[in-house]
Amino acid sequence: MTDSRDEPLVLGIETSCDETGVGIVRGTTLLADAVASSVDEHARFGGVVPEVASRAHLEAMVPTIDRALKEAGVSAKDLDGIAVTAGPGLAGALLVGVSAAKAYAYALGKPLYGVNHLASHICVDQLEHGPLPEPTMALLVSGGHSSLLLSTDITSDVRPMGSTIDDAAGEAFDKIARVLNLGFPGGPVIDRYAKEGDPQAIAFPRGLTGPRDPAYDFSFSGLKTAVARWIEARRAAGEEVPVRDVAASFQEAVVDVLTRKAVRACKDEGVDHLMIGGGVAANSRLRALAQERCEAAGIRLRVPRPKLCTDNGAMVAALGAEMVARNRAASSWDLSADSSLPVTDPHVPGHDHDHVHEVSKENLYS
């Protein structure tokens, strides 16, 4: 039996949006998951303000790393590597995380791994359900992304099957919550109201589901507009808006499309595992409908617990540990944040003669 202490011990830093996440894993075992959220600072603006997010990351970074190390019961000098989200995400926010990761890696004399945010969302499921089957189909749904991805090797081969062409699912949740005066963020509150509503009450449209539409791409802009106009028409007529029914019907339209296309992709590609990740994966109706449709199609569904679906450092550490375990090249010191880093790049390797594995400097961390 392999001693768990032989598995890579990696710290991961996630700052792609408004969550300062720091996670520590040993192999596929989660030791710490510390998060500092700035969501309350953005609520009055009705959405994430990039500059506010960046400043919040600066303030939270060192205390959150210290908290994660304490929670994990490990010393920084015992780490085998530092992983950080290099993209995609908000440029300024990413820069804070990359700069911090470089500083810690340099001070500790440890390898640095710049990893992809979307690939990390897939890899985090290893902390919940063990090693990912190869291949795995992944449906990632969040405020910025609605993507179908096929992964045959999470460290080197992630292929995009489909993506959103306008509003992502999470973005649509936020906008409809705002129209309904339910506050920000919209996902949790829409989910809560929908549980008391009728999902069949209003026939909202299902975008890109026609016979000539792209099989795996998503569009929620038309749905968002249809819901907003329906609400405005009721208000203009002086009628009460049935908030719970609207929430339930809107939510059903979103999860119907997401699960239908994900199951279709699995069938078309002959893949018998579907993983769902991203912040919207915490939605209770999405989980229930996905389970129902996967069981009917003979597909095994893997969804991490809600806390691991939202942005967190644990997912970055999980992918970083996989990079170490598979001997992937570490990143160079000139690693930069890339707000549009493609998912086809699960990590950003260094140059042949300029990577952190070659660093032999004294441990500066005290």
C-alpha positions as CSV (number, residue, x, y, z in Angstrom):
1,M,0.0,0.0,0.0
2,T,1.3,3.5,-0.9
3,D,2.0,5.7,2.1
4,S,-0.2,8.8,1.7
5,R,2.8,10.9,2.7
6,D,4.4,9.9,-0.6
7,E,1.6,11.6,-2.5
8,P,2.3,15.3,-3.6
9,L,1.4,18.0,-1.1
10,V,0.3,21.0,-3.0
11,L,-1.1,24.4,-2.1
12,G,-3.5,26.0,-4.6
13,I,-4.5,29.7,-5.0
14,E,-7.6,30.8,-6.9
15,T,-8.4,34.5,-7.6
16,S,-10.1,34.4,-10.9
17,C,-13.2,36.4,-9.7
18,D,-14.4,37.5,-6.3
19,E,-13.3,34.6,-4.1
20,T,-9.9,34.4,-2.6
21,G,-9.5,30.6,-2.3
22,V,-6.6,28.7,-0.9
23,G,-6.6,24.9,-0.8
24,I,-4.2,22.3,0.3
25,V,-4.4,18.7,-0.9
26,R,-2.2,15.6,-0.5
27,G,-2.8,13.5,-3.7
28,T,-6.6,13.4,-3.9
29,T,-7.2,14.0,-0.2
30,L,-8.4,17.5,0.8
31,L,-6.6,18.9,3.8
32,A,-7.8,22.5,3.8
33,D,-10.2,24.7,1.9
34,A,-10.0,28.3,3.0
35,V,-12.1,31.0,1.3
36,A,-12.4,34.7,1.7
37,S,-15.3,36.1,-0.2
38,S,-15.8,39.7,-1.3
39,V,-19.4,39.1,-2.5
40,D,-20.9,41.5,0.0
41,E,-18.7,44.3,-1.3
42,H,-20.1,43.7,-4.8
43,A,-23.8,43.2,-3.9
44,R,-24.6,46.9,-3.9
45,F,-23.4,47.1,-7.5
46,G,-25.5,44.1,-8.6
47,G,-22.4,42.3,-10.0
48,V,-18.7,41.8,-9.6
49,V,-16.5,45.0,-9.9
50,P,-13.0,43.9,-11.1
51,E,-11.1,46.6,-9.2
52,V,-12.9,45.9,-6.0
53,A,-12.2,42.2,-6.4
54,S,-8.5,42.8,-7.0
55,R,-8.1,44.9,-3.9
56,A,-10.0,42.4,-1.8
57,H,-7.7,39.6,-3.0
58,L,-4.7,41.7,-1.9
59,E,-6.0,42.1,1.6
60,A,-7.1,38.5,2.0
61,M,-4.2,36.6,0.4
62,V,-1.7,36.2,3.2
63,P,-4.3,35.6,6.0
64,T,-6.1,33.0,3.9
65,I,-2.9,31.2,3.1
66,D,-1.9,31.2,6.8
67,R,-5.4,29.9,7.7
68,A,-5.2,27.1,5.1
69,L,-1.8,25.9,6.4
70,K,-3.0,25.9,9.9
71,E,-6.2,24.0,9.0
72,A,-4.1,21.4,7.1
73,G,-1.7,21.1,9.9
74,V,1.3,21.4,7.6
75,S,4.3,23.7,7.3
76,A,4.9,25.7,4.1
77,K,8.3,24.2,3.7
78,D,6.8,20.7,3.4
79,L,4.9,21.6,0.3
80,D,5.8,19.9,-3.0
81,G,4.5,22.7,-5.2
82,I,2.4,25.8,-5.5
83,A,-0.4,25.9,-8.0
84,V,-2.3,29.0,-9.1
85,T,-5.1,29.9,-11.5
86,A,-3.4,31.5,-14.5
87,G,-6.7,32.0,-16.4
88,P,-9.3,32.5,-17.6
89,G,-10.8,35.2,-15.3
90,L,-10.6,38.9,-14.4
91,A,-7.1,40.1,-15.4
92,G,-6.5,42.2,-12.3
93,A,-7.8,39.5,-10.0
94,L,-5.7,36.8,-11.7
95,L,-2.5,39.0,-11.4
96,V,-2.9,39.1,-7.6
97,G,-3.0,35.3,-7.3
98,V,-0.2,34.7,-9.8
99,S,2.1,37.3,-8.1
100,A,1.4,35.8,-4.7
101,A,2.1,32.2,-6.0
102,K,5.4,33.3,-7.5
103,A,6.4,35.0,-4.3
104,Y,5.7,31.9,-2.2
105,A,7.2,29.5,-4.7
106,Y,10.4,31.6,-5.0
107,A,10.7,32.0,-1.2
108,L,10.2,28.3,-0.6
109,G,12.2,27.1,-3.5
110,K,9.2,25.1,-4.8
111,P,7.9,24.4,-8.3
112,L,5.2,26.7,-9.6
113,Y,2.2,25.5,-11.6
114,G,0.0,27.9,-13.5
115,V,-3.2,26.0,-14.2
116,N,-6.5,26.5,-16.0
117,H,-9.6,27.6,-14.1
118,L,-12.0,25.3,-16.1
119,A,-9.7,22.3,-15.9
120,S,-9.5,22.8,-12.2
121,H,-13.3,22.7,-11.9
122,I,-13.2,19.3,-13.4
123,C,-10.3,18.0,-11.4
124,V,-11.8,19.0,-8.0
125,D,-14.2,16.0,-8.3
126,Q,-11.2,13.8,-7.6
127,L,-11.3,15.1,-4.0
128,E,-14.9,13.9,-3.7
129,H,-15.2,10.7,-5.8
130,G,-11.6,9.6,-6.5
131,P,-9.6,9.6,-9.8
132,L,-11.4,10.8,-12.8
133,P,-12.3,8.1,-15.4
134,E,-10.6,8.7,-18.8
135,P,-12.4,9.9,-20.8
136,T,-14.8,12.1,-18.8
137,M,-17.5,14.4,-20.1
138,A,-17.7,17.6,-18.1
139,L,-20.5,20.2,-18.0
140,L,-19.2,23.4,-16.4
141,V,-21.8,26.0,-15.5
142,S,-21.0,29.3,-13.7
143,G,-21.4,33.0,-14.0
144,G,-18.8,33.2,-16.8
145,H,-19.0,29.8,-18.4
146,S,-21.4,27.2,-19.8
147,S,-19.2,24.6,-21.4
148,L,-19.2,21.0,-22.4
149,L,-15.7,19.5,-22.3
150,L,-14.3,16.1,-23.0
151,S,-11.2,15.2,-21.0
152,T,-9.0,12.2,-21.7
153,D,-6.2,13.5,-19.5
154,I,-7.0,16.4,-17.2
155,T,-3.3,17.5,-17.2
156,S,-2.9,17.6,-21.0
157,D,-6.0,16.9,-23.0
158,V,-9.2,18.8,-22.5
159,R,-11.3,19.2,-25.7
160,P,-14.1,21.8,-25.9
161,M,-17.4,20.3,-27.3
162,G,-19.6,23.3,-26.8
163,S,-19.8,26.6,-25.0
164,T,-22.1,29.6,-24.4
165,I,-22.4,32.0,-27.3
166,D,-23.8,34.9,-25.2
167,D,-24.9,34.9,-21.5
168,A,-23.7,32.0,-19.4
169,A,-26.2,30.2,-17.2
170,G,-25.0,31.8,-14.0
171,E,-25.1,35.3,-15.6
172,A,-28.7,34.7,-16.6
173,F,-29.5,33.7,-13.0
174,D,-28.0,36.9,-11.7
175,K,-29.9,39.1,-14.2
176,I,-33.3,37.5,-13.6
177,A,-32.8,37.8,-9.9
178,R,-32.1,41.5,-10.4
179,V,-35.3,41.9,-12.4
180,L,-37.2,40.2,-9.7
181,N,-35.5,42.4,-7.0
182,L,-34.1,39.3,-5.3
183,G,-30.6,40.6,-4.9
184,F,-27.1,39.3,-5.8
185,P,-25.9,36.7,-6.4
186,G,-28.9,35.3,-8.1
187,G,-28.2,31.5,-8.2
188,P,-28.9,30.6,-4.6
189,V,-32.0,32.9,-4.2
190,I,-33.6,31.7,-7.5
191,D,-33.1,28.1,-6.4
192,R,-34.7,28.8,-3.0
193,Y,-37.8,30.6,-4.5
194,A,-38.1,28.0,-7.3
195,K,-38.7,25.2,-4.7
196,E,-42.0,26.8,-3.8
197,G,-43.0,27.5,-7.4
198,D,-44.5,25.6,-10.4
199,P,-41.8,24.9,-13.1
200,Q,-44.5,24.3,-15.7
201,A,-46.4,27.6,-14.9
202,I,-44.8,29.6,-17.7
203,A,-43.5,28.2,-21.0
204,F,-40.2,30.0,-21.3
205,P,-38.1,29.3,-24.4
206,R,-35.2,26.7,-24.6
207,G,-32.4,28.3,-26.6
208,L,-30.5,26.5,-29.3
209,T,-32.5,23.3,-29.2
210,G,-33.8,23.4,-32.8
211,P,-32.8,20.6,-35.3
212,R,-30.4,23.0,-37.1
213,D,-28.9,24.6,-34.0
214,P,-25.4,23.7,-32.7
215,A,-25.8,20.4,-30.8
216,Y,-23.6,21.4,-27.8
217,D,-23.5,25.2,-27.7
218,F,-25.6,27.2,-25.2
219,S,-27.5,30.5,-25.4
220,F,-29.4,32.0,-22.5
221,S,-29.7,35.6,-23.8
222,G,-33.0,35.0,-25.5
223,L,-34.4,33.2,-22.3
224,K,-33.2,36.1,-20.2
225,T,-35.0,38.6,-22.5
226,A,-38.2,36.6,-22.6
227,V,-38.4,36.3,-18.8
228,A,-37.7,40.0,-18.3
229,R,-40.3,41.0,-20.9
230,W,-42.9,38.7,-19.3
231,I,-42.2,40.3,-15.9
232,E,-42.4,43.8,-17.4
233,A,-45.7,43.1,-19.1
234,R,-47.3,41.9,-15.9
235,R,-46.1,45.0,-14.0
236,A,-47.2,47.3,-16.8
237,A,-50.7,45.8,-16.6
238,G,-50.7,46.3,-12.9
239,E,-50.7,42.6,-12.1
240,E,-48.8,40.9,-9.4
241,V,-45.7,39.0,-10.6
242,P,-45.8,35.4,-9.3
243,V,-42.1,35.4,-8.2
244,R,-41.9,31.8,-7.2
245,D,-43.5,30.5,-10.4
246,V,-41.3,32.8,-12.5
247,A,-38.2,31.5,-10.7
248,A,-39.2,27.9,-11.1
249,S,-40.1,28.2,-14.8
250,F,-36.9,30.1,-15.6
251,Q,-34.8,27.7,-13.7
252,E,-36.4,24.7,-15.4
253,A,-35.7,26.2,-18.8
254,V,-32.0,26.6,-17.9
255,V,-31.5,23.1,-16.4
256,D,-33.5,21.4,-19.1
257,V,-31.2,22.6,-21.8
258,L,-28.0,22.0,-19.8
259,T,-28.8,18.4,-18.9
260,R,-30.3,17.6,-22.3
261,K,-27.2,18.7,-24.2
262,A,-24.8,17.1,-21.7
263,V,-26.5,13.7,-21.9
264,R,-26.6,13.9,-25.7
265,A,-22.8,14.7,-25.8
266,C,-22.1,11.6,-23.6
267,K,-24.2,9.4,-25.9
268,D,-22.7,10.8,-29.1
269,E,-19.1,10.3,-27.8
270,G,-19.7,7.0,-26.2
271,V,-18.7,8.3,-22.7
272,D,-20.4,6.8,-19.7
273,H,-19.4,9.3,-17.1
274,L,-20.7,12.9,-16.7
275,M,-19.1,15.3,-14.3
276,I,-20.9,18.6,-13.5
277,G,-19.0,21.5,-11.9
278,G,-18.9,25.3,-11.6
279,G,-21.0,27.5,-9.3
280,V,-24.4,26.6,-10.9
281,A,-23.7,22.9,-10.2
282,A,-24.8,23.7,-6.6
283,N,-28.3,24.3,-8.0
284,S,-30.6,21.6,-6.5
285,R,-32.8,21.3,-9.6
286,L,-29.9,20.9,-11.9
287,R,-28.5,18.1,-9.8
288,A,-31.9,16.3,-9.6
289,L,-32.7,16.5,-13.3
290,A,-29.2,15.5,-14.3
291,Q,-29.4,12.4,-12.0
292,E,-32.8,11.5,-13.5
293,R,-31.6,11.8,-17.1
294,C,-28.2,10.1,-16.5
295,E,-29.9,7.1,-14.8
296,A,-32.2,6.8,-17.8
297,A,-29.3,6.9,-20.2
298,G,-27.0,4.5,-18.2
299,I,-24.5,7.3,-17.5
300,R,-22.8,7.7,-14.1
301,L,-23.1,11.2,-12.7
302,R,-20.4,12.8,-10.6
303,V,-21.1,16.1,-8.9
304,P,-18.9,17.5,-6.1
305,R,-20.6,18.8,-2.9
306,P,-21.8,22.4,-3.4
307,K,-18.8,24.0,-1.6
308,L,-16.4,22.4,-4.1
309,C,-18.6,23.6,-7.1
310,T,-18.1,27.3,-6.5
311,D,-14.6,28.8,-7.0
312,N,-12.1,27.6,-4.4
313,G,-8.4,26.9,-3.9
314,A,-9.0,23.2,-3.4
315,M,-9.7,22.7,-7.1
316,V,-6.5,24.4,-8.1
317,A,-4.5,22.4,-5.6
318,A,-6.1,19.2,-6.9
319,L,-5.0,19.9,-10.5
320,G,-1.6,21.0,-9.2
321,A,-1.2,17.7,-7.3
322,E,-2.1,15.9,-10.5
323,M,0.6,17.8,-12.4
324,V,3.2,16.8,-9.8
325,A,2.1,13.2,-9.8
326,R,2.3,12.9,-13.6
327,N,5.6,14.8,-13.7
328,R,4.3,17.7,-15.8
329,A,6.7,20.5,-16.4
330,A,6.5,23.4,-13.9
331,S,5.8,26.9,-15.0
332,S,8.4,29.5,-15.7
333,W,9.1,32.5,-13.5
334,D,7.7,34.6,-16.3
335,L,4.3,33.0,-15.9
336,S,1.6,35.7,-16.6
337,A,-2.1,35.9,-16.0
338,D,-4.2,35.2,-19.1
339,S,-7.8,36.3,-18.9
340,S,-8.7,34.3,-21.9
341,L,-6.5,31.2,-21.3
342,P,-8.1,28.4,-23.5
343,V,-9.3,25.2,-21.8
344,T,-7.1,23.3,-24.3
345,D,-4.2,24.5,-22.1
346,P,-4.9,22.8,-18.7
347,H,-1.6,24.3,-17.5
348,V,1.1,26.7,-18.6
349,P,4.4,24.8,-18.7
350,G,7.8,26.5,-18.5
351,H,10.5,26.7,-21.1
352,D,13.0,23.9,-21.5
353,H,15.7,25.8,-19.6
354,D,13.7,28.2,-17.5
355,H,11.4,26.5,-15.1
356,V,11.1,26.4,-11.4
357,H,12.2,22.8,-11.0
358,E,15.7,24.1,-11.6
359,V,15.6,26.6,-8.8
360,S,18.1,25.6,-6.1
361,K,17.8,28.6,-3.8
362,E,17.7,28.6,0.0
363,N,14.3,28.4,1.6
364,L,13.4,32.0,2.4
365,Y,10.1,31.3,4.1
366,S,10.0,31.7,7.8
